[in-house]
Amino acid sequence: MNREMKPHIRAIYSEWNANNLGGVLAAFEALGPGGFTVEYVGSEPIEGKAAVQEMWETYGPSCTTELVHLLVNGNEAAALVHNIIAGETGQTVLPSIETYHADGDILRVRYFHRDPAK
């Protein structure tokens, strides 16, 4: 799985920056063809496609991402990401740590992040 995860995870961020929601979802679905969940650590996991669509509606127009580091070990990966939020007074960079765990054809994604409002 090591070789398969890296290009799809990279595609999530490049497709996000290209404003291509379909490409983002396709990359997640390639990692978890049997489905995927997204967990904002501290909250319950939610169905992946709905989570990504909600994320897109909230942040898509105002946020780009920079994949700073990506580590892949077997069927797990961790990414350090800078989420760059455009605002009226400039840009705010919010770091997040995002983990990916492929269990067969199911993908579990966890986001360690700070709410931009805090």
N, C-alpha and C positions, 0 to 999 in steps of 0.2 A: 504493500500500500504506500510505502514511502515515496516512490516516484509518481504515483498517481495523485497524491494529496497536494503536493507543492504547486503544480500549475493551476489546479482548480481553486486553491485558496488565493493565489495571486490574482486569478481572474475575478474573484469576488470584488477585490478592491479596485482593479483597473476598470471593470464594468461599472462599478458605482461612480467612479470619477468621470466616466464617459456618459453618465446619465442614462444608463441602459438597465432598467429594472429587470427586463427579460433575461439579460445576460447574467445579472447577479443571481437570479433564481435558478438559472440553468447550471451555474457553477455549484451552488448548494446542492441541487438535485443530483449532479454528477458525483458528489461526495457521499450523498445519502439517497441512493435510488429508491430505497424503501421508505423514505420519509426522514424528516429531521425536526429537531426541537431546538429552541433558543431559550437559554436561561440567563436573565440578568441576575448575577449572583446576589442572593438574598431574597429572591422571588422564586415562585414556582416556574418550572419550564412551561413554555407555550409552544403550540404548533408552529413549525418553522416558517411556512409560507405566509401565514397571517402575521407573524412577528416581523418578517422582512418587509412586508407591505406597509405595516404600521410605521416601521422605522423610516421607510422611504417617504411616506407622507409627512412625517415630522421633520426629518433632517435632509431629505434628498435635495431640496432647492438651495440649502444654505451650508451644506457640509461636504468637504472633500476629505479623502483619507490619504495618509502616507504610511505605507507598510515599512516600518523601520527595521524590524527583525522578524524572521520566520524560522522556527525550529521545527523539524519534523523527525519524529522517532517512531518508526513502525506505523501503527494505525492511529497515532496521536500527533497533534501539532499545537504549538503555541505561537501567537503573533503579538508583537508589540506594535501598536498602531497609534498614530497621531491623527485624531479627528480634528479637522481644521474648520471651525465655524466662522463664517463671514457675518459680521455685524456692522451696525452703523458707524461704530468707532474703530473698526479694524477687524483683525482676526484674533480668535482665541483658539489655542491648541489644547485639546483635552486628550491626554493619553489614555489608552485602554489596553488591557491584556485580554486576548481572546483565545480560547482554547477549543480545539476540535478533537472529538473522539469518535472514530468510526468503529461501530460494533456490528460486524457483518454488513448489511446494506442499510443500517440505520446510523444517522449522524447525530451526535449531541454537541451543541455549540454552547459555550458559556462565555459571558462578557463580564469582565471586571472593569467597571467604569464609574465615572463621576457624572452626575446629572449636570448639564450645562447651566442650570438655573441656580446651582449651589456654589 
